[in-house]
């Protein structure tokens, strides 16, 4: 009788331990689909980006996010956008065999059915912010950003010349440099123009750029634009 009692107690203890273990291992985060929970291992800062080596389930990879303070050894969450293979950062003089460019990166869990805070823009681009005090005189023979948005369909597929102040500059995304300019004009809430180019500029530069207008351009992975100026060339 004592032997049976001993085995019974032992069995109950094993079951209790097993239940406790399963409870501890069960995820308690209702993460959104495709969200990765990672631990940061190494952080490299550049002018526009923060490059982070991360680990997930024993596997390491690199991600790139808009420049921000990130501490190594901490847990973060992100949604991948675009993977670049053999991506070379000229500023770092380094080639990454594989790196993910990420727009949604958070120190708190990104939960299912949770909207990105502070923006309704699709993944891969952020809602532009109007820079105060910009008032740029149009280039000779050029148009304003407001004029472009007003008559976007008539300009589609045609070259235009626009002068504006650089408010954002990202290098070598999908093999191109990405420039955002504003000139102080606006149409129906649109005031920021994105341009792809091989040229290198700095935030605060006032530039004249000529390129071909593309309307409703979708690069995939959430990089979609109502209007974008492609293959822009700097005009002296």
Secondary structure, 3 states (H helix, E strand, C coil): CHHHHHHHHHHHHHHHHHHHHHHHHCCCCCECCCEEEEEEEEEEECCCEEEEEEEECCEEEEEEEECCCCCCCCEEEEEEEEEEEEEEECCCCEEEEEEEEEEEEECCCCECCCCCCCCCCCCCCCCCCCCCCCCCCCCCCCECHHHHHHCHHHHCCCEEEEEEEEEEEEEEECCEEEEEEECCCCECCECCEEEEECCCCCCCCEEEEEEEEEEEEECCCCCEEEEEEEEEEECC
